[in-house]
Every structure is written in structure tokens, then in C-alpha cells.
Amino acid sequence: MAQEYKALKEAFVSNLTGSSVWEVYEIGFVPPAAVLLWSVLQSRHAFFKPYTSSSYLVDFLLNCLAILFATTIYSSAPILLSALLVAPAITSYAIGPTQRQSPGGSRAVKPASEPSDLAKNDLRKDSLPIKPFVTSWRGAMIVVTCAAILAVDFRIFPRRFAKVENWGTSLMDMGVGSFVFTAGVVGARPILKQRISPKPQSIVSQFIASLRHALPLWVLGFVRLYSVKKVNYAEHVTEYGVHWNFFFTLALLPPFVALFQAIFSSEVSFTLISLLLATAYEIALDFTELKKYILTAPRVDLLSQNREGVFSFFGYLAIFLAGQATGICVLPRETSQPSGRSIFDRLRGSLILTKLVQRSAIWTLMFVLTTSYYAFSLDVSRRLVNLPYVLWVISFNTLQLTLFCAVEIALFPGVYKRGDQVSETRDCKEATSGVLQSFNRNGLALFLLANLLTGLVNLTIPTIHVPHGQAMGILVIYMAVLCAAALGLDHWNISLKL
């Protein structure tokens, strides 16, 4: 990459101040709105049963391109885009179900004749079922992340959505924290399996397993470091440092988390340790020279050259632990399923939805208190991953989970009421977007592919000089390639565990 253009690219993503918190939430409403429309089409009209070429195209339009449009051509009016998705969902729901309806739909499940029969069947079913709303939420987050990492290099992607320099909030700042939070949610599954396992793993075995899990991430981190330096690729040094990158942060998480799992196992304990860790780190930032060191110290040795990546790890670890606490809350099977003919009755009767609403309200209140002018008046910093940033990420993602959960309960109330595991697994699959399921299944591998494609595009095209129309064409093709790769891996039943 030519030195002059490299400097121009680095300036293009530097010294940015971000957008408002509310604007990030406006973008965040688009994925649940898209899933709402998908769910209405499936539960009321079985539009995606079976999947055909047209079904895949509609799925791609709803769950990939709608997200891309929200960050580009609809960036000034994401609420309008959400409305354009919700309006046909309401209309389609009001039309009424067609004869060919999804088994998970609201009128398709025949209840067990005896409560004892249902209890016996539950014993034969997995205590940790695959939750369609969790799959959809995590898949949508990966789609947003993949779309943004290339879109940010084009001028059609507003600068206010790119990562801020020091203080402030933006869509991409939320993206990196959300990636860690979702990893924490799915990381709660091994903890829950340990609880019910007749032969739980020893602490040493868990730690060794965590090191094996971290090894591929270390390899990816060093490969990325070598390739970036080799081709003289444009870098934003204040993001992680001179040598550090996000793969190193992900690689450090498993061993530390394994140590915490050896001591804590409950939802409350993980929540408390997350809060304590984030608060202790914030105290260190505010009452020592640590904040000044991270923001202004000269880069004279290995630590100072990578200080952002090293010290931000404490904040990311707090986010991951909070994600695990949330996973412990939402992943287990509900002992009693919400019932009722009306949507509102089912929403009120869901214990998991109630817990999510409560958690979302509590985390949001704490975020408001830490950032309010009339309380602690702290500023959000993704560069530091300080306490306000940690609380913002957790608040945003618990709200997202709440919305996705509400859609599932409203439109697929019978998804966990089947009498056997095979039927339930089939219903769960039919209640999940094929595109989002495929992105969720190989999320980290697709994130790596997205990084490679982003590098390829940037090395072959002067992205900051590309007109808006051409930029959209490139981005649509890029998302189509990612989607095809995801669906291909899922079709061939390949799960790449990195």
C-alpha cells in the first residue's frame, strides 16, 4: 500500500467522535424488526418451509441487506427502515395463517393430554435446548459486525458510526463489545453442562481445555500481525496498540474465564464478579496514573506500545463474565412454558422474558447513573473499555435479547412443547432463520473470512475514493459471498471451531 494513501486511510478512521447512544439503539432496532417479519412469514404462512431459492433470497434481504442498508443508505433514518419492516409484519399477521403453517406456530401445537405425560417427555428432552431467539440474536450480531468492518472503509458509511478515538459512543464501538458479550453467553453452556454431568471435569482439565481453545486464536493473532506489517496495511494504532489485535484479546479470555469458573458457578456470582472487576478497573483509571498512561504515554517499550490492548482486556473480561451470567439465565429449559391464546398472555407468562426485562432495566439504570451529569458523570471510552462502556454493552445486548425473546414467544409459542427431542429440534430449526443460523454456527470463522475479504478489497480498491453507488454494489456482493459461505458450511454440516 502506497505510503501517501496509507496515511490518508489512517486519517479517515482517526480522531472521530462518534454518535449519540440513541442513534446506536435506532440501528439496533433493525435486526429484531427483520426477524419479526421473518417470523411472521414463517409462523403464519410457512414461507420458509421448505427453503427454496426465493426463500433464501428473502432471508438474505431481511437479515443481511436490511442490516447493511441501516448503516449506509438508511443511516440517517434507521427508524424508518424498522417501520418498513414492522408494517408488513403487522399486515401479514393480521391476514391470518395459511393452511400450511409452521409446527412451531401459535395454532399448530397440540398440548399433551395429561400434565404427567408432558413431565415424562421433558425428562427425555435436552435440559439445554437450542434457543432460536439466542441463535437469531447472535447471528444478527455477527452479520452487523461483518457488514461494518468493510463498510467503514467507504464514504457511504457515516464517520459517526466508526470507532471513536478516545471518548464517545458509536455503532462499531458497540460491535466489538457485543462480540465478546455473545461469546460469554454461549460460553455459559459448558458451565451448565458441568452442573448436570455425572462426571464433571477437574479444574486442571478445564484449564488445559481452555488453553487448547485459545491456541488457534493466538495463531490467528500472530498471522494477522505478520500479514498487516508485511503488506504495510493501514492501521489505527490507538485501537489496540502497535502489535496487539482483537484475536489476542479473544485468546486471553478462555484461561482467565476457566479460573473464574473454578470458583464461581451461579448467575449471581458471575454478575457480581463482572461488576467488581469493572468497578475496580474504573477506580484504577480514575485514582491512579493508569488513564493518563494509556491515553498519552510515549510508546517506548513492548507494554507501552500495546497498552490499549493489554489494559482494555480487564473491561472485556468483565463483559464476557456478564455474558456468562446472562447465558446461565436464558439457556436452560423453562420448567413451565408460557401459555395463553393471546400474545400478551404468553409474554406475561414467560419467566425468561421477565428475567431479561429485569436485567435489561437494571443494567440500563446503572449505565445511566454512571454517565448522568447528576450522578457520576463518567464518559464512555471503548479505547479504555471503562465501566460506562462495559455497562453500555451489557445494557444494549440484554435489551436486544429481550426483543428477540419476545418475538419468539409471540410467534413460536409451541417450539418447546413437542413431546420428544427430535420433534422439538425440528421445530427449533424451523423457527430460526437459515441465514442467521448459519452465521451463528460458524461465527468466528466467518469473522475471519470477513477480515480477509476486507483486506483483499482494501488492497485492490481505493475504497475512500469509490462513489456511493459502486460502494453499495461492492458491499452487497461482499455480504452475498459471506452469506453463501455461511450457508454452504451449514449445508455440508461443517462447524469450524476456532
C-alpha distance (Angstrom), angle and dihedral (degrees) to the residues before:
residue distance angle dihedral
M1 . . .
A2 3.81 . .
Q3 3.80 113.1 .
E4 3.81 94.0 -126.8
Y5 3.81 93.9 50.8
K6 3.82 90.8 43.6
A7 3.81 90.0 56.1
L8 3.80 89.6 48.1
K9 3.83 91.5 51.0
E10 3.81 92.1 48.7
A11 3.81 90.7 50.1
F12 3.82 88.7 49.3
V13 3.83 91.2 64.4
S14 3.82 99.1 32.0
N15 3.82 134.2 93.7
L16 3.80 93.9 16.0
T17 3.80 122.6 157.5
G18 3.81 101.7 -158.1
S19 3.79 130.6 -144.5
S20 3.78 137.5 -78.2
V21 3.79 123.2 -68.0
W22 3.80 89.4 -118.4
E23 3.80 92.6 56.5
V24 3.81 90.1 55.9
Y25 3.80 88.5 51.7
E26 3.81 89.8 49.8
I27 3.81 89.5 57.1
G28 3.80 88.1 44.6
F29 3.80 92.0 59.9
V30 3.81 92.0 63.6
P31 3.86 99.0 72.7
P32 3.85 94.1 51.1
A33 3.82 89.3 45.7
A34 3.81 90.3 52.2
V35 3.81 91.3 48.2
L36 3.81 89.3 48.2
L37 3.80 90.9 57.4
W38 3.82 91.5 44.1
S39 3.81 90.1 50.2
V40 3.80 94.1 49.6
L41 3.80 90.8 50.2
Q42 3.80 90.5 49.9
S43 3.81 102.1 39.0
R44 3.83 96.6 41.6
H45 3.80 101.9 31.3
A46 3.85 106.6 15.7
F47 3.80 87.0 -129.4
F48 3.82 92.6 161.7
K49 3.81 96.1 44.1
P50 2.91 105.1 125.0
Y51 3.79 105.0 12.0
T52 3.81 111.9 -119.7
S53 3.79 132.0 175.0
S54 3.80 90.8 -90.7
S55 3.81 90.8 47.3
Y56 3.80 91.6 53.7
L57 3.80 90.1 47.5
V58 3.81 92.2 52.8
D59 3.81 90.4 45.4
F60 3.82 89.8 51.6
L61 3.81 91.3 48.1
L62 3.80 92.9 49.9
N63 3.78 102.7 39.3
C64 3.81 102.7 30.0
L65 3.78 111.5 22.3
A66 3.81 95.7 38.7
I67 3.81 88.0 57.2
L68 3.80 91.3 46.5
F69 3.82 91.0 48.5
A70 3.81 90.8 50.6
T71 3.81 89.9 61.1
T72 3.80 96.7 41.7
I73 3.80 127.0 20.8
Y74 3.84 93.3 15.6
S75 3.80 94.4 38.7
S76 3.80 91.9 114.8
A77 3.83 93.0 49.0
P78 3.82 111.6 28.4
I79 3.81 90.8 149.4
L80 3.81 88.4 60.4
L81 3.81 89.4 53.3
S82 3.81 90.3 50.3
A83 3.80 89.2 50.3
L84 3.81 90.5 50.6
L85 3.81 87.8 55.9
V86 3.81 97.7 42.2
A87 3.82 95.9 46.6
P88 3.84 96.2 62.5
A89 3.80 88.9 41.8
I90 3.81 90.5 58.2
T91 3.81 91.6 43.9
S92 3.79 93.1 48.4
Y93 3.80 91.4 48.0
A94 3.80 91.4 49.6
I95 3.81 91.9 52.7
G96 3.78 88.5 66.6
P97 3.80 133.3 -126.7
T98 3.77 123.0 -52.2
Q99 3.78 120.3 -130.1
R100 3.80 92.2 -101.8
Q101 3.80 101.1 66.0
S102 3.79 133.6 169.2
P103 3.84 114.6 -100.4
G104 3.78 89.9 -125.9
G105 3.79 92.4 55.3
S106 3.74 125.0 117.0
R107 3.83 96.2 -99.5
A108 3.75 100.8 32.6
V109 3.76 104.0 76.8
K110 3.72 119.4 86.5
P111 3.79 110.2 -152.9
A112 3.77 120.8 -125.9
S113 3.78 112.1 -93.5
E114 3.78 93.8 -130.7
P115 3.81 129.5 33.9
S116 3.80 89.1 -136.3
D117 3.80 89.8 58.5
L118 3.78 90.5 55.0
A119 3.79 91.4 48.9
K120 3.82 91.4 51.1
N121 3.78 91.0 48.6
D122 3.81 91.7 50.0
L123 3.79 88.8 57.7
R124 3.80 89.1 59.2
K125 3.80 92.9 49.3
D126 3.79 129.1 82.9
S127 3.80 112.3 -88.6
L128 3.82 87.8 -146.0
P129 3.81 103.5 49.3
I130 3.77 122.5 -175.0
K131 3.81 104.0 -97.8
P132 3.84 111.9 -144.5
F133 3.81 92.7 -154.5
V134 3.82 91.8 54.3
T135 3.81 90.3 48.1
S136 3.81 91.5 49.3
W137 3.80 93.5 46.6
R138 3.80 94.1 49.2
G139 3.80 92.8 42.4
A140 3.80 91.4 51.4
M141 3.81 90.9 49.4
I142 3.81 90.6 53.6
V143 3.82 90.5 48.4
V144 3.83 91.0 51.9
T145 3.80 91.1 47.9
C146 3.80 94.0 48.7
A147 3.81 92.4 46.4
A148 3.79 93.4 50.1
I149 3.82 99.4 47.9
L150 3.81 91.3 65.7
A151 3.81 99.3 28.0
V152 3.82 90.9 58.6
D153 3.81 89.6 67.6
F154 3.83 91.4 62.6
R155 3.78 126.5 73.2
I156 3.81 91.1 -127.5
F157 3.81 86.7 73.0
P158 3.83 105.7 79.4
R159 3.79 114.8 -116.8
R160 3.79 89.9 -132.6
F161 3.84 88.6 67.9
A162 3.82 93.3 55.1
K163 3.80 122.9 91.7
V164 3.79 114.2 -73.2
E165 3.78 121.9 -123.9
N166 3.80 102.2 -126.2
W167 3.81 115.9 -29.3
G168 3.78 131.3 25.6
T169 3.78 142.9 50.6
S170 3.79 133.1 -83.8
L171 3.79 140.8 160.6
M172 3.81 94.2 -102.1
D173 3.79 91.5 47.5
M174 3.78 87.0 57.5
G175 3.80 91.1 46.5
V176 3.79 97.5 62.4
G177 3.81 92.8 47.3
S178 3.80 91.5 46.3
F179 3.80 90.6 53.8
V180 3.82 89.4 57.9
F181 3.81 93.0 43.5
T182 3.80 93.0 52.9
A183 3.80 89.7 48.6
G184 3.80 87.0 55.5
V185 3.81 93.0 50.3
V186 3.81 93.9 53.2
G187 3.81 88.8 39.5
A188 3.80 88.0 66.4
R189 3.81 90.7 71.0
P190 3.85 94.8 77.6
I191 3.82 89.4 49.7
L192 3.79 91.3 53.1
K193 3.80 91.3 45.7
Q194 3.80 89.4 52.6
R195 3.80 89.5 56.9
I196 3.79 93.8 56.8
S197 3.80 97.6 34.7
P198 3.84 115.2 109.7
K199 3.82 88.1 -147.0
P200 3.81 108.9 36.9
Q201 3.79 118.9 -165.8
S202 3.78 119.7 -101.3
I203 3.80 120.3 -114.4
V204 3.80 90.4 -107.5
S205 3.82 92.0 51.7
Q206 3.79 91.3 49.7
F207 3.80 91.6 50.0
I208 3.81 93.0 48.7
A209 3.81 89.8 48.5
S210 3.82 89.6 51.5
L211 3.80 90.7 53.1
R212 3.81 90.4 51.5
H213 3.81 89.3 49.8
A214 3.82 91.1 49.9
L215 3.83 96.0 48.2
P216 3.85 97.3 78.4
L217 3.80 89.3 48.6
W218 3.81 91.1 53.3
V219 3.81 88.7 50.2
L220 3.82 91.4 50.1
G221 3.80 90.3 47.9
F222 3.79 93.3 53.4
V223 3.82 92.2 43.0
R224 3.80 89.7 53.0
L225 3.81 91.4 46.4
Y226 3.81 92.1 50.9
S227 3.81 94.9 44.9
V228 3.82 94.2 47.3
K229 3.81 92.2 51.1
K230 3.81 92.8 41.5
V231 3.82 96.3 56.1
N232 3.82 94.0 35.1
Y233 3.83 90.1 -120.3
A234 3.80 118.8 -172.2
E235 3.82 111.6 -95.0
H236 3.78 136.1 -170.7
V237 3.81 98.6 -142.7
T238 3.81 96.9 -170.8
E239 3.82 90.0 60.3
Y240 3.83 96.7 73.9
G241 3.79 106.1 -23.5
V242 3.79 138.3 -96.5
H243 3.81 98.1 -53.7
W244 3.80 105.5 9.1
N245 3.80 123.4 97.0
F246 3.80 137.8 174.4
F247 3.81 93.3 -92.3
F248 3.82 89.8 63.2
T249 3.80 89.9 53.1
L250 3.81 90.8 50.6
A251 3.82 90.3 47.2
L252 3.81 92.6 54.9
L253 3.80 93.9 52.6
P254 3.87 102.1 72.0
P255 3.85 98.3 57.4
F256 3.80 93.6 45.6
V257 3.79 92.1 44.9
A258 3.82 90.3 50.2
L259 3.80 89.2 57.2
F260 3.80 91.7 51.2
Q261 3.81 91.0 47.2
A262 3.79 89.3 56.7
I263 3.82 88.6 61.1
F264 3.81 104.9 29.6
S265 3.78 131.9 39.8
S266 3.80 109.7 157.3
E267 3.79 130.9 88.8
V268 3.81 91.5 -118.7
S269 3.81 94.5 49.6
F270 3.81 93.4 50.8
T271 3.80 90.3 47.5
L272 3.79 92.2 50.7
I273 3.80 95.4 46.0
S274 3.80 89.2 49.1
L275 3.80 91.2 53.0
L276 3.80 93.5 43.7
L277 3.79 92.5 49.6
A278 3.82 93.7 48.1
T279 3.82 91.7 45.3
A280 3.81 93.5 48.0
Y281 3.80 90.0 49.9
E282 3.82 90.8 49.1
I283 3.82 90.4 50.6
A284 3.80 89.4 51.6
L285 3.81 89.9 50.4
D286 3.80 94.6 48.7
F287 3.81 102.5 37.8
T288 3.80 102.4 36.1
E289 3.79 135.8 46.1
L290 3.81 91.0 -96.3
K291 3.82 96.4 103.1
K292 3.81 91.9 49.0
Y293 3.81 90.1 46.8
I294 3.81 93.7 52.3
L295 3.81 94.9 45.1
T296 3.80 104.0 38.0
A297 3.81 113.3 11.4
P298 3.83 116.9 122.0
R299 3.81 115.0 -108.2
V300 3.80 99.6 -116.7
D301 3.82 103.8 138.7
L302 3.80 140.4 21.4
L303 3.82 94.4 -85.6
S304 3.79 96.1 46.6
Q305 3.80 90.8 45.0
N306 3.81 90.5 57.2
R307 3.80 101.2 27.8
E308 3.83 94.9 126.2
G309 3.79 92.8 56.3
V310 3.80 95.1 42.2
F311 3.80 99.4 48.6
S312 3.80 97.7 34.6
F313 3.80 86.3 62.5
F314 3.82 89.7 79.7
G315 3.80 90.2 59.8
Y316 3.79 93.2 45.6
L317 3.81 90.0 49.8
A318 3.82 88.9 54.3
I319 3.82 89.8 50.7
F320 3.81 91.3 49.2
L321 3.82 92.3 50.2
A322 3.81 90.7 49.4
G323 3.80 87.5 51.2
Q324 3.80 89.9 53.3
A325 3.80 90.1 51.0
T326 3.81 88.9 52.6
G327 3.80 91.0 47.5
I328 3.80 91.1 52.7
C329 3.81 86.5 54.2
V330 3.82 100.1 47.5
L331 3.81 108.0 28.1
P332 3.85 102.7 66.2
R333 3.79 119.8 85.2
E334 3.79 115.1 -95.1
T335 3.80 111.1 -112.9
S336 3.81 89.9 -139.7
Q337 3.78 124.0 27.9
P338 3.82 120.1 -136.4
S339 3.78 111.7 -101.7
G340 3.78 136.7 -172.1
R341 3.77 136.7 104.2
S342 3.80 95.9 -111.3
I343 3.78 124.9 68.5
F344 3.80 91.5 -126.0
D345 3.80 92.2 54.5
R346 3.80 90.5 52.7
L347 3.80 92.8 47.1
R348 3.79 91.9 50.2
G349 3.79 91.9 47.1
S350 3.82 97.5 53.7
L351 3.80 113.4 104.7
I352 3.81 93.4 -167.1
L353 3.80 92.3 50.7
T354 3.80 89.8 49.2
K355 3.81 90.5 51.8
L356 3.78 91.6 48.3
V357 3.80 92.4 49.9
Q358 3.80 89.9 50.5
R359 3.81 93.6 47.2
S360 3.80 91.6 46.5
A361 3.80 91.6 50.9
I362 3.82 93.3 47.7
W363 3.81 95.6 47.4
T364 3.82 91.0 45.3
L365 3.80 91.2 50.2
M366 3.81 91.0 51.3
F367 3.80 90.8 49.0
V368 3.80 91.4 50.5
L369 3.81 91.5 48.2
T370 3.79 94.0 51.2
T371 3.80 94.0 47.6
S372 3.81 101.1 34.8
Y373 3.80 118.3 111.8
Y374 3.82 88.1 -134.5
A375 3.81 94.6 52.8
F376 3.84 128.2 30.0
S377 3.83 95.6 -27.4
L378 3.81 95.0 -152.8
D379 3.80 121.9 164.7
V380 3.80 124.2 -128.4
S381 3.80 114.9 -113.5
R382 3.79 123.5 -179.4
R383 3.81 89.1 -178.3
L384 3.82 89.5 61.6
V385 3.84 95.6 28.8
N386 3.78 86.2 -141.6
L387 3.81 128.9 177.5
P388 3.84 96.9 -82.5
Y389 3.81 90.1 50.4
V390 3.80 91.9 49.3
L391 3.81 92.0 49.5
W392 3.82 91.7 45.8
V393 3.80 92.9 53.2
I394 3.81 92.7 47.7
S395 3.81 92.8 45.2
F396 3.81 92.8 49.4
N397 3.80 94.9 47.7
T398 3.80 96.4 45.2
L399 3.81 87.9 52.3
Q400 3.81 89.6 49.7
L401 3.80 90.7 50.4
T402 3.79 89.3 49.2
L403 3.80 92.1 54.6
F404 3.81 94.1 46.7
C405 3.80 90.5 46.6
A406 3.82 91.3 50.9
V407 3.82 90.7 52.6
E408 3.81 91.3 52.0
I409 3.81 94.6 47.7
A410 3.80 92.0 46.8
L411 3.80 97.7 48.1
F412 3.82 106.6 22.2
P413 3.83 104.0 36.8
G414 3.79 93.7 148.5
V415 3.77 98.0 52.6
Y416 3.83 94.3 106.1
K417 3.82 97.4 33.8
R418 3.77 100.1 80.4
G419 3.78 116.7 120.8
D420 3.80 97.9 -123.9
Q421 3.79 140.0 32.6
V422 3.81 95.9 -112.8
S423 3.81 93.1 55.4
E424 3.77 92.3 44.3
T425 3.82 92.2 50.5
R426 3.81 89.8 50.7
D427 3.80 92.0 49.4
C428 3.80 92.3 47.8
K429 3.80 90.0 52.4
E430 3.80 91.2 49.2
A431 3.81 90.0 49.8
T432 3.82 91.8 55.9
S433 3.78 128.6 76.4
G434 3.79 109.4 -110.5
V435 3.81 90.6 -138.4
L436 3.81 94.7 50.3
Q437 3.81 91.4 43.3
S438 3.82 90.4 54.6
F439 3.82 93.1 47.4
N440 3.80 90.2 48.2
R441 3.80 93.3 48.8
N442 3.82 95.8 57.0
G443 3.78 100.4 20.0
L444 3.80 100.2 144.2
A445 3.82 93.4 42.3
L446 3.82 90.0 51.6
F447 3.81 90.1 46.8
L448 3.81 87.7 54.8
L449 3.82 91.1 47.8
A450 3.81 89.6 49.1
N451 3.82 89.5 53.5
L452 3.81 91.1 50.1
L453 3.80 92.6 48.4
T454 3.80 90.4 46.7
G455 3.79 90.1 53.1
L456 3.79 91.5 47.3
V457 3.81 92.7 50.7
N458 3.80 92.7 47.3
L459 3.79 93.1 48.8
T460 3.80 92.7 50.8
I461 3.81 103.8 34.0
P462 3.84 129.9 46.3
T463 3.81 90.5 -129.5
I464 3.79 98.4 -173.9
H465 3.81 90.2 59.0
V466 3.81 96.2 48.8
P467 3.86 115.6 112.1
H468 3.79 118.0 -118.3
G469 3.81 96.0 -106.9
Q470 3.80 93.8 52.1
A471 3.79 90.7 43.3
M472 3.79 91.1 56.2
G473 3.79 90.4 48.9
I474 3.81 91.3 52.8
L475 3.80 92.2 46.4
V476 3.81 93.5 49.3
I477 3.81 90.7 50.6
Y478 3.82 89.8 46.8
M479 3.82 92.1 52.2
A480 3.81 90.5 45.8
V481 3.81 90.8 53.4
L482 3.81 91.3 49.6
C483 3.80 91.4 46.6
A484 3.81 92.0 48.6
A485 3.80 90.5 50.1
A486 3.81 91.1 49.0
L487 3.80 94.0 47.9
G488 3.80 91.4 44.3
L489 3.79 93.0 54.0
D490 3.80 90.5 46.7
H491 3.82 92.5 47.4
W492 3.80 91.6 52.7
N493 3.83 89.7 45.0
I494 3.81 93.0 -118.5
S495 3.79 119.9 154.7
L496 3.79 114.1 -174.1
K497 3.79 106.4 -156.8
L498 3.79 107.5 -164.8
